[in-house]
Amino acid sequence: MKTLQEHIITVLVTVAMTLFAFAMPPAHAQTRKVMNRPYIDQRKFHYGFLAGANLQDLELQQNGYVDEAGNQWYAETPGYEPGFSVGILGEFYLTKHLAFRIIPSMHFGTKNVQFRNELNGDKQFQTIKSTYFAVPLNIKYAAERFNNYRPYIVTGITPVLDLTVKKQKQLLLKSADCYLELGLGCDLYLPFFKFIPEVKFMYGLSNIINKDRSDMTDDTQLIFTQSVDKGKSKMIVLTFYFE
């Protein structure tokens, strides 16, 4: 039986496939229609706002550390956790098919970590809440516009700062990270505005596990940090833009 996270991921992939299927008209259906907002993409700069949902995950690398009592803990995140995203979009015209985008955003979500003791099977859990302030810097490549839709792909980097990092008993995450991202979407030109559904896959480039635990007074909790070599954050974001 699929988990909730697997169902959500399936829905996101289905949305992405639907976007491209919708954006590629069949050969027998090339009828031209009246174009809504025909010159919006030719402006040097245009802007909008966004709202959407995100799924957060943490990829952990174990090292098999064993303490003096023989305890050996393994950490994992059982699945993606849902959250939500908001922000604003600024897009600069480069060429007919290329644009540069800057998208100051906020991503709210959680990561649930499960620790398992290989010695006796005991388990502990940790919920890590995150409020990311992100500034994606993207290059957008759009296909030729047909009627009132235009598919595109986007890639870039996203520096992020976690505004809610707190001292934790087990793992402590660093506040700064940078994501590499790749996404796809489709511009839908409506009579009064442009609506843009997009799905984006983001992968953290740095190790966000803070190994310096000088703040920790309980040595029995230190094994959780010692048992993990590194951790990289991942996120899937389904966004709806309005221009």
C-alpha positions as CSV (number, residue, x, y, z in Angstrom):
1,M,0.0,0.0,0.0
2,K,1.4,3.4,-0.9
3,T,2.1,6.0,1.8
4,L,0.6,9.5,1.8
5,Q,4.0,10.9,0.6
6,E,4.1,8.4,-2.4
7,H,0.6,9.4,-3.4
8,I,1.6,13.1,-3.3
9,I,4.7,12.5,-5.4
10,T,2.6,10.5,-7.9
11,V,0.2,13.4,-8.2
12,L,3.1,15.9,-8.7
13,V,4.6,13.7,-11.5
14,T,1.1,13.3,-13.1
15,V,0.6,17.1,-13.0
16,A,4.0,17.6,-14.7
17,M,3.2,15.0,-17.5
18,T,-0.2,16.6,-17.9
19,L,1.3,20.0,-18.4
20,F,3.4,18.8,-21.3
21,A,0.7,16.7,-22.8
22,F,-1.6,19.6,-22.8
23,A,1.1,21.9,-24.1
24,M,1.8,19.8,-27.2
25,P,-1.2,20.1,-29.6
26,P,-1.8,17.2,-32.0
27,A,-1.0,17.7,-35.7
28,H,-4.6,17.9,-36.7
29,A,-5.5,20.5,-34.1
30,Q,-3.3,23.5,-35.2
31,T,-6.3,25.9,-35.4
32,R,-5.2,29.4,-34.4
33,K,-7.3,31.3,-31.8
34,V,-7.4,34.9,-30.6
35,M,-4.3,35.4,-28.4
36,N,-4.8,36.8,-24.9
37,R,-2.2,39.4,-23.7
38,P,0.0,38.9,-26.9
39,Y,2.8,41.2,-25.8
40,I,3.3,40.4,-22.1
41,D,6.4,38.3,-22.7
42,Q,8.1,41.0,-24.7
43,R,8.2,43.5,-21.9
44,K,11.7,44.0,-20.5
45,F,10.4,43.3,-17.0
46,H,7.2,41.8,-15.6
47,Y,6.3,40.5,-12.2
48,G,3.7,38.5,-10.3
49,F,3.2,36.5,-7.1
50,L,3.1,32.8,-6.3
51,A,1.5,30.3,-3.9
52,G,2.0,26.6,-3.8
53,A,2.9,23.4,-1.9
54,N,6.2,21.8,-1.1
55,L,7.5,18.4,0.0
56,Q,10.7,18.3,2.1
57,D,13.1,15.5,2.7
58,L,16.5,15.0,4.3
59,E,19.0,12.5,2.7
60,L,21.3,11.2,5.5
61,Q,24.7,9.4,5.2
62,Q,25.4,7.0,8.0
63,N,28.9,6.0,9.3
64,G,28.0,3.1,11.7
65,Y,29.4,4.8,14.8
66,V,29.2,2.7,18.0
67,D,29.5,4.2,21.5
68,E,31.1,2.6,24.6
69,A,27.8,0.9,25.5
70,G,27.5,-0.8,22.1
71,N,24.7,1.5,20.9
72,Q,24.6,2.0,17.2
73,W,21.9,4.4,15.9
74,Y,20.7,4.8,12.3
75,A,18.8,7.8,11.2
76,E,16.4,8.1,8.3
77,T,13.5,10.2,7.1
78,P,10.5,7.9,6.3
79,G,9.2,10.2,3.5
80,Y,8.6,13.6,2.1
81,E,6.6,15.9,4.4
82,P,4.1,18.5,3.0
83,G,4.4,22.2,3.5
84,F,3.4,25.4,1.7
85,S,5.2,28.2,-0.2
86,V,4.6,31.9,-1.0
87,G,6.6,34.5,-2.8
88,I,6.9,37.1,-5.6
89,L,8.3,36.7,-9.1
90,G,10.3,39.1,-11.2
91,E,11.1,38.1,-14.8
92,F,13.6,39.9,-17.1
93,Y,13.3,39.5,-20.9
94,L,16.6,38.2,-22.6
95,T,15.6,36.8,-25.9
96,K,12.4,35.4,-27.6
97,H,12.9,32.1,-25.8
98,L,15.1,33.0,-22.8
99,A,14.3,34.9,-19.6
100,F,16.0,35.5,-16.3
101,R,13.9,35.1,-13.1
102,I,14.4,36.1,-9.5
103,I,11.9,34.7,-7.1
104,P,12.1,35.8,-3.4
105,S,10.1,33.1,-1.6
106,M,9.2,31.6,1.8
107,H,8.9,27.8,2.2
108,F,7.3,26.5,5.4
109,G,7.6,22.8,6.2
110,T,9.0,20.0,8.4
111,K,11.3,17.0,8.2
112,N,10.6,14.0,10.4
113,V,13.6,12.0,11.4
114,Q,13.5,8.5,12.8
115,F,16.4,7.0,14.8
116,R,16.7,3.2,15.3
117,N,19.1,1.5,17.8
118,E,20.5,-1.6,16.2
119,L,21.5,-3.0,19.6
120,N,18.0,-3.3,21.1
121,G,15.6,-2.0,18.4
122,D,14.7,1.2,20.4
123,K,13.4,4.1,18.3
124,Q,13.5,7.9,18.8
125,F,11.9,10.6,16.7
126,Q,12.7,14.2,15.9
127,T,10.6,16.8,14.1
128,I,12.6,19.6,12.5
129,K,10.5,22.6,11.5
130,S,11.9,24.9,8.8
131,T,11.1,28.3,7.5
132,Y,13.2,28.9,4.5
133,F,13.8,32.3,2.9
134,A,14.9,31.5,-0.6
135,V,16.0,33.6,-3.6
136,P,15.9,31.4,-6.7
137,L,18.0,32.7,-9.6
138,N,16.7,30.9,-12.7
139,I,17.1,30.7,-16.4
140,K,13.8,30.0,-18.2
141,Y,13.7,28.5,-21.7
142,A,10.3,28.6,-23.3
143,A,9.0,26.9,-26.4
144,E,7.2,28.7,-29.2
145,R,3.9,30.1,-28.0
146,F,0.8,28.4,-29.5
147,N,-2.5,30.1,-29.0
148,N,-2.7,30.7,-25.2
149,Y,-0.2,28.4,-23.8
150,R,3.6,28.0,-23.9
151,P,5.5,25.2,-22.2
152,Y,8.9,25.8,-20.7
153,I,11.8,24.4,-18.6
154,V,13.7,26.2,-15.9
155,T,17.0,25.6,-14.1
156,G,19.2,27.5,-11.7
157,I,20.4,27.8,-8.1
158,T,18.7,28.9,-4.9
159,P,20.5,30.2,-1.9
160,V,18.3,29.7,1.2
161,L,18.4,30.7,4.9
162,D,16.5,28.8,7.5
163,L,15.0,31.4,9.8
164,T,13.8,29.0,12.5
165,V,16.9,26.9,13.3
166,K,16.7,25.8,17.0
167,K,18.9,23.9,19.3
168,Q,17.9,20.2,19.0
169,K,18.5,17.3,21.3
170,Q,19.5,15.0,18.4
171,L,20.5,16.5,15.0
172,L,21.1,20.2,14.5
173,L,20.9,21.7,11.0
174,K,22.8,24.6,9.7
175,S,20.9,27.7,8.7
176,A,22.4,28.3,5.3
177,D,22.2,26.1,2.2
178,C,22.1,26.3,-1.6
179,Y,19.9,24.2,-3.9
180,L,20.4,23.1,-7.5
181,E,17.0,23.0,-9.2
182,L,15.3,21.9,-12.4
183,G,11.6,22.4,-13.2
184,L,9.0,22.5,-15.9
185,G,5.8,24.4,-16.4
186,C,3.4,26.0,-18.8
187,D,2.4,29.7,-19.3
188,L,-1.4,29.9,-19.7
189,Y,-2.5,33.2,-21.1
190,L,-5.9,34.2,-19.7
191,P,-7.9,37.3,-20.8
192,F,-6.8,39.4,-17.7
193,F,-3.7,37.7,-16.4
194,K,-1.2,34.9,-17.0
195,F,-1.5,31.7,-14.9
196,I,1.5,29.5,-14.6
197,P,1.5,26.0,-13.0
198,E,5.0,24.7,-12.4
199,V,6.7,21.7,-10.7
200,K,10.3,22.0,-9.6
201,F,12.8,19.6,-8.1
202,M,15.4,21.0,-5.7
203,Y,18.6,19.3,-4.3
204,G,20.7,20.8,-1.6
205,L,24.4,21.1,-2.5
206,S,25.9,21.4,1.0
207,N,26.1,19.3,4.1
208,I,23.6,20.9,6.5
209,I,24.3,18.7,9.6
210,N,26.0,20.8,12.2
211,K,28.7,18.6,13.7
212,D,29.8,21.2,16.3
213,R,27.6,20.4,19.3
214,S,29.4,22.5,21.9
215,D,25.9,23.6,22.9
216,M,24.9,20.1,24.0
217,T,25.1,19.3,27.8
218,D,23.7,15.8,27.6
219,D,26.4,13.5,26.2
220,T,24.0,10.6,25.7
221,Q,22.4,12.6,22.9
222,L,25.7,13.3,21.1
223,I,25.8,9.8,19.4
224,F,23.0,10.9,17.0
225,T,25.3,13.6,15.5
226,Q,28.3,11.3,15.6
227,S,26.4,8.6,13.8
228,V,25.7,10.8,10.7
229,D,28.4,12.0,8.4
230,K,26.4,14.3,6.3
231,G,22.8,15.3,5.4
232,K,21.5,17.0,2.2
233,S,18.1,18.6,1.9
234,K,15.7,17.9,-0.9
235,M,12.5,19.5,-1.9
236,I,9.7,19.2,-4.5
237,V,7.7,22.4,-5.1
238,L,4.4,22.7,-7.0
239,T,3.9,26.4,-7.7
240,F,1.1,28.5,-9.2
241,Y,2.2,31.9,-10.5
242,F,-0.1,34.8,-11.3
243,E,1.2,37.6,-13.5
